[in-house]
Amino acid sequence: MTLTLERVEKELNIPREQLLRDGMKRYLEFELRRVEIDAAGIMQRHHVKSFEDLWHKLESGKVSEEECFDDLTRLEYLETRAEKMMRLLEEARR
């Protein structure tokens, strides 16, 4: 039998809205941790604390564009995604 929202709602007597709200919170928390771990790996590899730090290393010539372009692009994406998730989580916690 396939697990469905309706089945969980019925068998555990939990309102659908609560299941959805709690499920979204848990998903956002899980994804935020995953994104933070991915970003931390990039930052550790380049010995920086943020996208801006890596950008400044590039601008100052401490790293070449070839060395960091993919990581710089990925880190910008991850930081933007993390900010969005944190805003949504803050909303979900109200």
N, C-alpha and C positions, 0 to 999 in steps of 0.2 A: 504494500500500500504506500502511496506517495504521501509524504508529509506536506500538509498544506496549512496555511494560516487558519483556515476554518477549523481544521482538525485540532490544532493546538489550542485555539480559542475555546472550542467545545470541551475537549478532554481535560484541560487544566482550569477551565472556568476563569479565563483571563480576558478582559475586554480587548477587542481588536485594536483600539486606539493605543492601549498600553503596550501591546505586543509590538506594534509598529514603531512607537516612540522609543521604547527600550531597544528594539532591534536596530534602529537607525543610530542611536547613541553608541551601541557596542560596535557597529560597523565602522562608524567614524573614528572611534577610539583605536580600533585595530588598524585601520588604514593610516591614521596619523602616526602611530608607532612605526609602521612599516616605512612610511615616507621619511620619518626622522632618522631611522637606521640607515636608509639608503643615502640620505644627505650627509650623515655623519661619516660614512665611509669615504665619500668624495672629499669632504673637508679634511679628514685625517690624512688622506693620500697627499693633499697639497699643503698641509700644515696651515690651514686657515679656519676661521670661525663662521664665515658667511660667504654668500655670493659676492658681496661687495669687496671683501678681503681678497678673494681670488681675482676679481676684476682689477683691483689695484696692483696685485702682483703682475698681472698681464700688462697693464699700462706702464708699470715701472721697469718692465723688461726682466723681472725675476723669473718669469716663465714665458715660454713662447706660446703663440696661439696654437701651434701644432700640438704642444704638450697638454693644453687644457681646454681646447674649444668644446669637445664633446662633454666633458665634465662641467664646464661653465654653463652650457646650455641646459644640461640635465639638472644642475643645482638650482638654476633660476626657476625651472619648471617645478621642482620639488618644493622650493620655498614658497612659491605662489600657491601651490596646491595645499600645503600645510596651513597657510594663512586662511584659506577658504574653509578648510576643515575645522580649524579652531573657531572661526566665526559661527559656523553651523553648530558646533558642539556647545558653544556658549548659549546660543538660542535654544538648543534642545534641553539645556539644564535649567532654564527658567521655568 
